Amino acid sequence: MRPRNCGSAESLPGPICSGYEDLLRTLRQVGDLRWTFATHGPSQNPANISPAAVKESVLRSSRVAEVISKLAREDPSANEKELLARVRTVLEEMGHSYSIWYIRLLGFILIKAVRRMYEHIWVNAEALKKLEPLLSKRNVPVIFMPTHRSYADFLLVSFVAFHYGLPLPTIASGIDFLGMRGVSDILRRAGAFFIRRSFADDPLYRTVFAEYVQSILQQPQPLEFFVEGTRSRSGKSIYPKIGLLQAATEVYLRGSVSDVMIIPISITYERTLEENLYARELLGVPKPKESTSALIKAAGVLRDNYGSMWFHFGTPISIRDFMEGKVDRSMYNLIPRNHVAVKTEEAALVKTLAFSVVQEQQRNIRIHAWTILATALLHRLRKGHTKTSTEDILADCLTLEALINRTFSVDKSILLDIGMDAVRHCASVHKDVMRLNEEAACFVEIRPEALKNAKVVHMLLGHYRNQLLHRVSPQAMRVISSRVPSLSDHDPAAFLSRLFAWEFVSHDSSAAADFDLSSGDDDSSTDRSLLIELIEPFLVGYAIVIRLLVRDRFATSASLKTARVLAKDLQRTIGVVLEAGAYSAFEILSLDLISNCILALKSMGALQTESDQSLLLRRDVLADVGAQLDAFLQPALLVAISGAIDCL
């Protein structure tokens, strides 16, 4: 495998990123049209693929026929003819298509955009070479599973595949894009199919969706979807969704294919395209509706510099190898195809598989200079320091970088060195947030105009700080647990792990076991305090949520609210608590953090979901969880929080 025939990039200057190849080095020496219309190999030409055959396969499916028959029996007002017509409507809404001309048009638009916006697109090209034999196996479906941090993710995966001559994937996309006239048509003809966000209560749609995905997997092109389901606004991994993965696993279990191979892809952005939108969404500003006019208005982003991005194609995961010895696949030979559904035990395995994918993605996420610098700036901003000498901020960064090296087995190709050149580069890429003064008194400063909305700045810096938390959260939880000898009949570390199950997804607990907790030397003491500082805002945020919930005002009304409404109500009240000066980490206003806390409390039995999706609050369980959580926080901090809440 090699990049498409666009000439040599050997003479082009530019930095070297160990283990990666800069895709833009090649693009910058050739014309856009030449790149777009370069010769395609047979595997990239979608003329041999029939989306119509996928739809026809679903229409003729015995499973779809059985669901239609069952629904018609259960509901006298429904008839099979109308239900079949609905299936056709769903397929027209959902269905993808392929056109080489539309693919080239999209490629031309993308090459124009990325050349203006990015300095480098780094790809671990050696890993791509190893994928070529895998992608050539017609009887083994391949699934690309990228991280999901931006709308650009799924387009850029196709962009990289297009450049390196890989088969172009069929892409699972949210139905929101159908509101973008013209754009949705281009995406559909470039291989995107559109699925609804939620359809658990719609058995007909659920069956059509599963059959559609399974029909795609028996085509010669890869399938691409996001195991996280939606974009991560916070910068952390999201608790995985298993619907698509479960449908893919079923194809293997019933013997339609000999195996299914998953390719985890880690995409790291030096500057996330939607960073400001994410910060405002997490603060409660409604998400803008996807539309073509909104896309046109957003074209101003093309004038900004977004630095570099990194594509890391991870180690392939075989579903067959993962299921070996855990599932007796022969039992499915005795079940009619239209009755096959993944059972409870297999569903649990699929969930474990999803977490394995997330962990492989996390392992290869790049820790770049801005991630470390943003973390250092955020910690100083919480203490009221908006201006810091470059000497002090670099010392903070180097301490944090050393901590990451000590607390996690980091591939050196994933961690960037930080120094004065890196700070200058960060200042040029993130000029809306920070500036660098290199005159007599050399300092780094959060821009005064940005501080006019300090909550947005906290949330934005938190977005990048969160990108390294999967590296240190196991050790941080172990360190803070070591300060708590016991929690009634609970192990402190196990309690935190359960409480933060949605917050720090798929952390590698085995890495924490090697971390030295001794406090006999200064380095170790520095590590301990820094680890505690990284995790403390989450402890405080959860503690405030629980304190508010046990108060009469929330306890009497929580049963009337859904989780989403309750989260927004809590966010408003937490804002009042912070304004009172009880705590200075405004990033705990994040709706992501509050929603994760609600999910954790539901899993621990403190909140229960009623049939109408409203919540039932169990004050005794909630008080017990709160008491255990208090043991992890300093008494003075608890007094300040409690005092501010009592004054509400």
Rosetta blueprint (number, residue, H / E / L):
1 M L
2 R L
3 P L
4 R L
5 N L
6 C L
7 G L
8 S L
9 A L
10 E L
11 S L
12 L L
13 P L
14 G L
15 P L
16 I L
17 C L
18 S L
19 G L
20 Y L
21 E E
22 D E
23 L H
24 L H
25 R H
26 T H
27 L H
28 R L
29 Q L
30 V L
31 G L
32 D H
33 L H
34 R H
35 W H
36 T H
37 F L
38 A L
39 T L
40 H L
41 G L
42 P H
43 S H
44 Q H
45 N L
46 P H
47 A H
48 N H
49 I L
50 S L
51 P H
52 A H
53 A H
54 V H
55 K H
56 E H
57 S H
58 V H
59 L H
60 R L
61 S L
62 S H
63 R H
64 V H
65 A H
66 E H
67 V H
68 I H
69 S H
70 K H
71 L H
72 A H
73 R H
74 E H
75 D L
76 P L
77 S L
78 A L
79 N L
80 E H
81 K H
82 E H
83 L H
84 L H
85 A H
86 R H
87 V H
88 R H
89 T H
90 V H
91 L H
92 E H
93 E H
94 M H
95 G L
96 H L
97 S L
98 Y E
99 S L
100 I H
101 W H
102 Y H
103 I H
104 R H
105 L H
106 L H
107 G H
108 F H
109 I H
110 L H
111 I H
112 K H
113 A H
114 V H
115 R H
116 R H
117 M H
118 Y L
119 E L
120 H E
121 I E
122 W E
123 V E
124 N L
125 A H
126 E H
127 A H
128 L H
129 K H
130 K H
131 L H
132 E H
133 P H
134 L H
135 L H
136 S L
137 K L
138 R L
139 N L
140 V L
141 P L
142 V E
143 I E
144 F E
145 M E
146 P E
147 T L
148 H L
149 R L
150 S L
151 Y L
152 A H
153 D H
154 F H
155 L H
156 L H
157 V H
158 S H
159 F H
160 V H
161 A H
162 F H
163 H H
164 Y H
165 G L
166 L L
167 P L
168 L L
169 P L
170 T E
171 I E
172 A E
173 S E
174 G E
175 I H
176 D H
177 F H
178 L H
179 G H
180 M L
181 R L
182 G L
183 V H
184 S H
185 D H
186 I H
187 L H
188 R H
189 R H
190 A E
191 G L
192 A E
193 F E
194 F E
195 I E
196 R L
197 R L
198 S L
199 F L
200 A L
201 D L
202 D L
203 P H
204 L H
205 Y H
206 R H
207 T H
208 V H
209 F H
210 A H
211 E H
212 Y H
213 V H
214 Q H
215 S H
216 I H
217 L L
218 Q L
219 Q L
220 P L
221 Q L
222 P L
223 L E
224 E E
225 F L
226 F L
227 V L
228 E L
229 G L
230 T L
231 R L
232 S L
233 R L
234 S L
235 G L
236 K L
237 S L
238 I L
239 Y L
240 P L
241 K L
242 I L
243 G H
244 L H
245 L H
246 Q H
247 A H
248 A H
249 T H
250 E H
251 V H
252 Y H
253 L H
254 R L
255 G L
256 S L
257 V L
258 S L
259 D L
260 V L
261 M E
262 I E
263 I E
264 P E
265 I E
266 S E
267 I E
268 T E
269 Y E
270 E L
271 R L
272 T L
273 L L
274 E L
275 E H
276 N H
277 L H
278 Y H
279 A H
280 R H
281 E H
282 L H
283 L L
284 G L
285 V L
286 P L
287 K L
288 P L
289 K L
290 E L
291 S L
292 T H
293 S H
294 A H
295 L H
296 I H
297 K H
298 A H
299 A H
300 G H
301 V H
302 L H
303 R H
304 D L
305 N L
306 Y L
307 G L
308 S E
309 M E
310 W E
311 F E
312 H E
313 F E
314 G L
315 T L
316 P L
317 I E
318 S E
319 I H
320 R H
321 D H
322 F H
323 M H
324 E L
325 G L
326 K L
327 V L
328 D L
329 R H
330 S H
331 M H
332 Y H
333 N H
334 L H
335 I L
336 P L
337 R H
338 N H
339 H H
340 V L
341 A L
342 V L
343 K L
344 T H
345 E H
346 E H
347 A H
348 A H
349 L H
350 V H
351 K H
352 T H
353 L H
354 A H
355 F H
356 S H
357 V H
358 V H
359 Q H
360 E H
361 Q H
362 Q H
363 R H
364 N L
365 I L
366 R L
367 I E
368 H L
369 A H
370 W H
371 T H
372 I H
373 L H
374 A H
375 T H
376 A H
377 L H
378 L H
379 H H
380 R H
381 L H
382 R H
383 K L
384 G L
385 H L
386 T L
387 K E
388 T E
389 S E
390 T H
391 E H
392 D H
393 I H
394 L H
395 A H
396 D H
397 C H
398 L H
399 T H
400 L H
401 E H
402 A H
403 L H
404 I H
405 N H
406 R H
407 T H
408 F L
409 S L
410 V L
411 D L
412 K L
413 S L
414 I L
415 L E
416 L L
417 D L
418 I L
419 G L
420 M H
421 D H
422 A H
423 V H
424 R H
425 H H
426 C H
427 A H
428 S H
429 V H
430 H L
431 K L
432 D L
433 V L
434 M E
435 R E
436 L E
437 N E
438 E L
439 E L
440 A L
441 A L
442 C L
443 F E
444 V E
445 E E
446 I E
447 R L
448 P L
449 E L
450 A H
451 L H
452 K H
453 N H
454 A H
455 K H
456 V H
457 V H
458 H H
459 M H
460 L H
461 L H
462 G H
463 H H
464 Y H
465 R H
466 N H
467 Q H
468 L H
469 L H
470 H H
471 R H
472 V H
473 S H
474 P H
475 Q H
476 A H
477 M H
478 R H
479 V H
480 I H
481 S H
482 S L
483 R L
484 V L
485 P L
486 S L
487 L E
488 S L
489 D L
490 H E
491 D L
492 P H
493 A H
494 A H
495 F H
496 L H
497 S H
498 R H
499 L H
500 F L
501 A L
502 W L
503 E L
504 F L
505 V L
506 S L
507 H L
508 D L
509 S H
510 S H
511 A H
512 A H
513 A L
514 D L
515 F L
516 D L
517 L L
518 S L
519 S L
520 G L
521 D L
522 D H
523 D H
524 S H
525 S H
526 T H
527 D H
528 R H
529 S H
530 L H
531 L H
532 I H
533 E H
534 L H
535 I H
536 E H
537 P H
538 F H
539 L H
540 V H
541 G H
542 Y H
543 A H
544 I H
545 V H
546 I H
547 R H
548 L H
549 L H
550 V H
551 R L
552 D H
553 R H
554 F H
555 A H
556 T L
557 S L
558 A H
559 S H
560 L H
561 K L
562 T E
563 A H
564 R H
565 V H
566 L H
567 A H
568 K H
569 D H
570 L H
571 Q H
572 R H
573 T H
574 I H
575 G H
576 V H
577 V H
578 L H
579 E H
580 A L
581 G L
582 A L
583 Y L
584 S L
585 A L
586 F H
587 E H
588 I H
589 L H
590 S L
591 L H
592 D H
593 L H
594 I H
595 S H
596 N H
597 C H
598 I H
599 L H
600 A H
601 L H
602 K H
603 S H
604 M L
605 G L
606 A L
607 L E
608 Q E
609 T E
610 E L
611 S L
612 D L
613 Q L
614 S E
615 L E
616 L E
617 L E
618 R L
619 R H
620 D H
621 V H
622 L H
623 A H
624 D H
625 V H
626 G H
627 A H
628 Q H
629 L H
630 D H
631 A L
632 F L
633 L L
634 Q L
635 P H
636 A H
637 L H
638 L H
639 V H
640 A H
641 I H
642 S H
643 G H
644 A H
645 I H
646 D H
647 C L
648 L L
